[in-house]
Amino acid sequence: MARFTLSSTDFTEGGTLAMAQVFTDCKGSNVSPALKWSGAPEGTQSFALLVHDPDAPTGSGWWHWLVYNIPAGTTSLAAGAGDPKKGLMPAGAVQGRNDYGKAEYGGPCPPPGKPHHYHFRLYALKVAKLEVPEGASAAALSFNARAQALATAELTGLYGR
């Protein structure tokens, strides 16, 4: 059986995220990275992508990007798909509200100091749709994605200033 993997042409595992991916308040372009995956397990009916920074000084980390109900036939997200104005998200996919308060990609912008870890976690789900209310919190989305997951693929990028 193939291993479920997540990769990007914009950064490598443990590598530094580019200024293109960094939030605008930190002088970046706030463009979501290109992502691709393979090896989803048999029975996958949809995917959910959750991007979290556990190093944020909030006590619970910081949610940067939440995408769910990604159709099972999807194997990639184009660079910039996190911007709803670009229309690059697969039909049916929903972007949840990040900790910036917007239903879109919000790039890294940590306080000065040590680099933070940005975990891009892709869940292969056993359901076609996550049954969550519109505007569900990141914690609720994460709980539901984990509860319905057949497998998880992860890619971690770093960024500090």
Summary of the structure (lengths in Angstrom):
residues: 161
radius of gyration: 14.6
end to end distance: 40.8
largest distance: 43.6
contacts: 501
relative contact order: 0.27
helix: 11%
strand: 32%
